[in-house]
Amino acid sequence: MQQVLILDFGGQYNQLIARRVRECNVYCEVKPYTMTLEAIKAFNPIGIIFTGGPNSVYEDASPKVDPAVFELGIPVLGICYGCQLMAHTLGGEVTAAHDDSAREYGKTVTYYNTDCKLFKGMPQEGISWMSHGDYMAKVPTGFELMAHSDACPNVAIADESRGFYGVQYHPEVNHTEHGQTMLHNFLYEVCGAKGEWTMGDYCKTAIAAIREKVGDGKVLLALSGGVDSSVCAGLLAEAIGEQLTCVFVDHGLMRKDEGDEVEEAFGKWTMNFIRVDAEERFLGKLAGISDPETKRKIIGEEFIRVFEEEAKKIGTVDFLAQGTIYPDVIESGHGDAAVIKSHHNVGGLPDYVDFKEIVEPLRQLFKDEVRQLGREVGLPEYLVMRQPFPGPGLAIRVIGDLTKAKLDTLRDADAIFREEIANAGEDKNINQYFAVLTNTRSVGVMGDGRTYDYTLALRGVTTSDFMTADWARIPYDVLDKISVRIVNEVQGINRICYDITSKPPSTIEWE
């Protein structure tokens, strides 16, 4: 299979580059810039992409690449820092932009030479997203200027005879117009990509690889009911059937009917599905606890204990399966690359399960690819498209201390909210939406009587990456219908508020 190599120089958009490449049906992997020349040759890429990065190439401590990379006969695309690194390595000159006009940040009008393969089929003018404080004072011999802005004459350079291209902006971000076209052109016009990366083919390959690795061994998976662990379970079940045991710890903190939905979804396979009803156990441990971090720690610890007990009943297994996905791997650090955040299922293996080896069949997939794979193995859409759900579940959507009554109240209200959002077709416009049962009680009037009940908060956000988010503009008539239904159908709630703060300054979740 054809594949593209993305060398990471610490850029903030390295994941996004990889996603854009895969959206062009070309497989790629992100590797540290310290990857040896021998490893690059063994990877056998049809093209190499250098990411951006925070350093200046002329500094001694800045990340570099083996110059012999440019002698392999493999096309190279340098983005931002990657462009300047290419120029610096091949005999050009990169300096700090002393003139403010040479520094460019944000949306910039850019003019393209559309005779260049990189800009084939594009308009000659468009917006690019700049983020550079250094300047290519001299481009290397053999390179031509292929794009410019009003402030900068060398926005893009190319040596088309060798397949080397460099752009000072970020084509991978949505702010750059026609950025995906540029990446597509590099892959297909320059690298000769054939578009072989499809999730259907990956599914078949992954199933074959699992069968080869597992053989007649036994596999154990902790199934949370989230997208990643569910797709992992579905893929393994498709591959090895009854050799798989899934332990689904039902802690009583899921949304309405979700436990039953998870169990039903896996009824089609002849696997060993163990559903542990641990609601009383978890609620007992959480009784009287109001602090959200304490709740998280208790739930995490108790989940491990329950899973450990079930694992001991099973005895020795050959493999422990985990739903690790590619962003977990990238964010946990590549070589010298900065660690964005560590992930519990990357690197460290649990010591409370007797197993020989670990299997992570989703390790090379992004979330959208995981969802596609879920469809390929036949998981229902309600599970494949399940919204992000916190590990502690509804425990952190009930503000203050937890009781079963509060959880049931929230479950009913949240279900109405989600149902009416879907009925109105707004589920296609909102990336995440849920209800929060606050710890505030207020006076109300229902019929001829006075009430003193809880206030419910509704939350809906739009986002592309969940790192930032804007509050969703749900139509007033939809909100009105939701409010009327909840107050009339759910006991214990007499007031409803809608959260209209964005992230930042707030977070998406309340706790």
Secondary structure, 3 states (H helix, E strand, C coil): CCEEEEEECCCCCHHHHHHHHHHCCCEEEEEECCCCHHHHHHHCCCEEEECCCCCCCCCCCCCCCCHHHHHCCCCEEEECHHHHHHHHHCCCEEEECCCHHHCEEEEEEEEECCCCHHHCCCCCEEEEEEEECEEEEECCCCCEEEEEECCCCCCEEEECCCCEEEECECCCCCCCCCHHHHHHHHHHHHCCCCCCCCHHHHHHHHHHHHHHHHCCCCEEEEECCCHHHHHHHHHHHHHHHHHEEEEEEECCCCCCCHHHHHHHHCCCCCCEEEEEECHHHHHHHHCCCCCHHHHHHHHHHHHHHHHHHHHHHHCCCCEEECCCCHHHHHHCCCCCCCCCCCCCCCCCCCCCCCCCEEECCCCCCCHHHHHHHHHHCCCCHHHHCCCCCCCCHHHHCECCCCCHHHHHHHHHHHHHHHHHHHHCCHHHCCCEEEEEEEEEEEEEEECCEEEEEEEEEEEEEECCCCCCEEECCCCHHHHHHHHHHHHHHCCCEEEEEECCCCECCCCCCCC
